């Protein structure tokens, strides 16, 4: 098994994790594992609700979108 360490969790989030772990009668580590697994299981579902929009952008619209979203791929090395 791999080990995952999560840094810089704010106090409010940690408190919610602890409360939920207590409610489920498990430790925070197990809760985090379950939450991650549950998210990934639901995330892998293929949705088709936007299929009708596929291919409707013009090349100009696509280029504009790529231009205004290019910063999303930048990594803030200060938090890593």
Residue pairs with C-beta under 8 A, 6 or more apart in sequence:
6 32
7 79
8 79
9 17
14 28
17 28
17 31
17 32
18 28
20 31
21 27
21 28
21 30
21 31
24 31
26 34
57 65
